């Protein structure tokens, strides 16, 4: 099988694999880990403050749908599905861990890089040490979720819930000047 066929098979497999009940329970556990670690970091760093975004129903739906596709689905496709090797005898644990490390580092670095190149208004937020530490924690949990479920859907749901809660409840929307 050539490289293009392997990538195609990997993407289709991640899209079509439905997480098991055990994977969904792991998803809930990982969300709790994120909440217990990132909420204190966010409040301490000034990144989080409780301020529910006053939007119309249509405005909320627009945010829910748009953020599902970007950043959540797009980033999980890139940083988890495409960059992480499949756990097979051909991919020893050392290679899998090295690629996971690389994927997580690129995921964290990608945020300030995106702000610098595409969305300068977010640069102050995306370079905030609390944001970067929270992004690191999120990247680790998303990697665990993908490895556990072998599906894109578990990490996408975790990522989406974290982004939505931050934007709509913890003042992320105004911090990003959206």
C-alpha positions as CSV (number, residue, x, y, z in Angstrom):
1,X,0.0,0.0,0.0
2,X,1.5,3.4,-1.0
3,X,1.6,6.5,1.3
4,X,-1.5,8.1,-0.2
5,X,-3.6,4.9,0.2
6,X,-2.4,4.5,3.8
7,X,-3.4,8.1,4.6
8,X,-6.8,7.7,2.9
9,X,-7.4,4.4,4.8
10,X,-6.4,6.0,8.1
11,X,-8.7,9.0,7.6
12,X,-11.6,6.9,6.5
13,X,-11.1,4.5,9.5
14,X,-11.0,7.4,12.0
15,X,-14.1,8.9,10.5
16,X,-16.1,5.6,10.4
17,X,-15.0,4.2,13.7
18,X,-17.8,4.8,16.2
19,X,-16.5,5.1,19.8
20,X,-17.5,2.4,22.2
21,X,-19.3,3.1,25.4
22,X,-15.9,2.6,27.1
23,X,-14.4,5.3,24.9
24,X,-17.3,7.7,25.7
25,X,-16.7,7.1,29.4
26,X,-13.0,7.8,28.8
27,X,-14.1,11.0,27.1
28,X,-16.1,12.1,30.1
29,X,-13.2,11.2,32.4
30,X,-10.8,13.2,30.2
31,X,-13.1,16.2,30.2
32,X,-13.1,16.1,34.1
33,X,-9.3,16.0,34.0
34,X,-9.2,19.0,31.7
35,X,-11.7,20.9,34.0
36,X,-9.8,20.1,37.1
37,X,-6.4,21.2,35.7
38,X,-7.3,23.9,33.2
39,X,-9.9,25.9,35.2
40,X,-7.5,26.8,38.0
41,X,-4.8,27.7,35.4
42,X,-7.3,29.8,33.4
43,X,-8.6,31.7,36.4
44,X,-5.1,32.3,37.8
45,X,-3.7,33.5,34.5
46,X,-6.7,35.8,33.9
47,X,-7.7,33.9,30.8
48,X,-11.0,32.8,32.3
49,X,-13.7,34.8,33.9
50,X,-17.3,33.8,34.2
51,X,-19.3,35.9,31.7
52,X,-22.0,34.2,29.8
53,X,-22.1,35.5,26.2
54,X,-25.4,37.3,25.5
55,X,-26.3,35.9,22.1
56,X,-29.5,35.1,20.3
57,X,-30.4,31.4,19.7
58,X,-29.2,31.8,16.1
59,X,-25.9,33.3,17.2
60,X,-25.3,30.5,19.6
61,X,-26.1,27.9,16.9
62,X,-23.7,29.6,14.5
63,X,-20.9,29.4,17.1
64,X,-21.7,25.8,17.9
65,X,-21.6,24.7,14.2
66,X,-18.6,26.8,13.1
67,X,-16.4,25.9,16.0
68,X,-17.2,22.2,15.5
69,X,-15.6,22.4,12.1
70,X,-12.8,24.8,12.9
71,X,-10.8,24.6,15.1
72,X,-12.1,21.3,16.5
73,X,-12.6,18.9,13.5
74,X,-9.8,20.4,11.4
75,X,-7.2,20.3,14.2
76,X,-8.1,16.8,15.3
77,X,-7.9,15.6,11.7
78,X,-4.4,17.2,11.4
79,X,-2.8,16.7,14.8
80,X,-4.3,13.4,15.8
81,X,-5.5,11.4,12.7
82,X,-2.8,12.4,10.2
83,X,0.2,12.8,12.5
84,X,-0.2,9.9,14.9
85,X,0.9,6.5,13.7
86,X,-1.4,3.5,14.0
87,X,-0.6,1.2,16.8
88,X,0.7,-1.8,14.8
89,X,3.7,-4.1,15.2
90,X,5.2,-2.0,12.3
91,X,5.0,1.1,14.6
92,X,6.9,0.4,17.8
93,X,5.9,2.2,21.0
94,X,9.0,4.4,20.8
95,X,7.9,5.7,17.4
96,X,4.3,6.2,18.5
97,X,5.4,8.2,21.6
98,X,7.9,10.3,19.5
99,X,5.2,11.1,17.0
100,X,2.7,11.9,19.9
101,X,5.3,14.3,21.4
102,X,5.9,15.9,18.0
103,X,2.1,16.2,17.3
104,X,1.4,17.8,20.7
105,X,4.3,20.2,20.3
106,X,3.1,21.3,16.9
107,X,-0.4,21.6,18.3
108,X,0.7,24.0,21.0
109,X,3.1,26.0,18.7
110,X,0.4,26.1,16.0
111,X,-1.8,28.4,18.1
112,X,0.5,31.4,18.5
113,X,1.7,30.8,14.9
114,X,-1.9,30.9,13.7
115,X,-2.4,34.1,15.6
116,X,0.8,35.7,14.3
117,X,0.1,34.8,10.7
118,X,-3.7,34.8,10.4
119,X,-5.6,36.2,13.3
120,X,-3.4,38.9,15.0
121,X,-6.2,39.9,17.5
122,X,-5.7,36.5,19.2
123,X,-1.9,36.9,19.6
124,X,-2.1,38.1,23.2
125,X,-4.4,35.2,24.2
126,X,-2.6,32.5,22.2
127,X,0.8,33.5,23.7
128,X,-0.5,33.7,27.3
129,X,1.4,31.2,29.4
130,X,-1.9,29.9,31.0
131,X,-3.4,29.4,27.5
132,X,-0.3,27.6,26.3
133,X,-0.2,25.3,29.4
134,X,-3.9,24.6,29.0
135,X,-3.4,23.9,25.3
136,X,-0.6,21.4,26.2
137,X,-2.9,19.7,28.7
138,X,-5.7,19.6,26.1
139,X,-3.3,18.2,23.4
140,X,-2.2,15.4,25.7
141,X,-5.8,14.5,26.6
142,X,-6.9,14.6,23.0
143,X,-4.1,12.3,22.0
144,X,-5.0,9.9,24.8
145,X,-8.6,10.0,23.6
146,X,-7.7,9.3,20.0
147,X,-5.4,6.5,20.9
148,X,-8.1,5.0,23.2
149,X,-11.0,5.3,20.7
150,X,-9.2,5.0,17.4
151,X,-11.9,7.5,16.3
152,X,-11.8,11.1,15.4
153,X,-15.1,11.7,17.2
154,X,-14.0,11.4,20.8
155,X,-11.2,14.0,20.6
156,X,-13.4,16.2,18.4
157,X,-16.2,16.2,21.1
158,X,-13.7,16.9,23.9
159,X,-12.1,19.8,21.9
160,X,-15.5,21.2,20.9
161,X,-16.9,21.2,24.4
162,X,-13.8,22.9,25.7
163,X,-13.9,25.6,23.0
164,X,-17.6,26.2,23.3
165,X,-17.6,26.4,27.1
166,X,-14.6,28.9,26.9
167,X,-16.2,31.0,24.2
168,X,-19.8,31.1,25.6
169,X,-19.3,30.9,29.4
170,X,-15.8,31.9,30.3
171,X,-15.4,35.1,28.2
172,X,-13.3,33.6,25.4
173,X,-15.4,35.2,22.8
174,X,-14.5,38.7,23.9
175,X,-10.9,37.8,24.8
176,X,-10.5,36.8,21.1
177,X,-12.3,39.9,20.0
178,X,-14.6,37.9,17.8
